[in-house]
Amino acid sequence: MVKSNRHIMKKLSWDDSGVASTVGTIMALMIFLTFLSMFTNQYVPVWMEDNEAAHMNVVESQFSNLKWSMDIQMMLGMLYGSSEVAIYTPITMGAQGVPMFASPTLGQLTVNPNPQYSRCNVEFLFNSGGGISQKWENASGTIKLYAANRYYVQQTLVYENDAIILDQNEGELVKVPSQLVLRREGARYHMAFTLVSMIGNNQSYAGFDTRGVQTLLRFAQGTTYEDAQTNMSGGAVDGLPDNNFIYINQTTQYGDAWYAYFNKTMADYGLNKGTQFDISRTTIIADPQDPLEKISLRIQTNIISSFTLNTAYFDILLSESGVGG
């Protein structure tokens, strides 16, 4: 009897339980990735835009505190003389990020006393008693924060000659005015203007942390020229500016802001353009990436009863946690 080596093959059956778990896992991953994509593409940009906008509000407040502290130092210096007291103002350079999803936003804080890019001078003629003299005072320097915002509009805040300027792609404006003040005295005005100069080396930091601007007043003085109609007249003098005007000349990278500020300030005080004051602008560097203009404000001396010219000099130092070095 011959035995057969054939075996009966068992029929294979399909197990649905493995497919169900695989499909479930894939579906769970797809749902997770969908929510993750929605979070990173929609929620994170909104979150970061809010962070960057909030950061710019904080920095604007910090720059205002910087100007306030320097104004207080100037006032005390003029009243009591310069004092060896340094004031530290923190400046937050970058905006916070979103953990694991978006890095913080970089900022760059710069102090530049270089007069090539920012300077202001005041000039006029006056009768000193022994003849016609020329008064000429100069100031220079900027403190600047550039915020390289990725979601909010990129902005630069600048402290320049006691004014705070906001610069962005859409335009520029003076956010906090300088010390240019007129007060009515009968038919004429008392006028006051302040020149702020910075002393020190060019300094710059980039990052996300907080740095400080340390200001130390070295000198402050105010001089008043009384009865401008008499003391600022005396006829034309060759080689000197027209004696009929007080000139305020601001050389700046922010010509639009200063032009609009001078024009609006004079109009707010009730002066008539073309007769009592005028403004001109001269292009020094036409490069749109690095423009430089001279904005000249001319005020008729016959409407000025007295003019107070304030000058101040500050040592400026960028430091961390209030420690210079």
Secondary structure, 3 states (H helix, E strand, C coil): CCCCCCCCCCCCCCCHHHHHHHHHHHHHHHHHHHHHHHHHHHHHHHHHHHHHHHHHHHHHHHHHHHHHHHHHHHHHHHHHCCCCCEEEEEEECCECCECCCECCECEEEEEECCCCCCEEEEEEEEECCCCEEEEEEEEECEEEEEECCCCCCCEEEEEECCEEEEEECCEEEEEECCCEEEEEECCEEEEEEEEEEEECCCEEEEECCEEEEEEEEEEEEEEEEECHHHHCCCCCCCCCCCCCEEEEEEEECCHHHHHHHHHHHHHHCCCCECCCEEEEEEEEECCCCCCEEEEEEEEEHHHEEEEEEEEEEEEEEEEECCECC
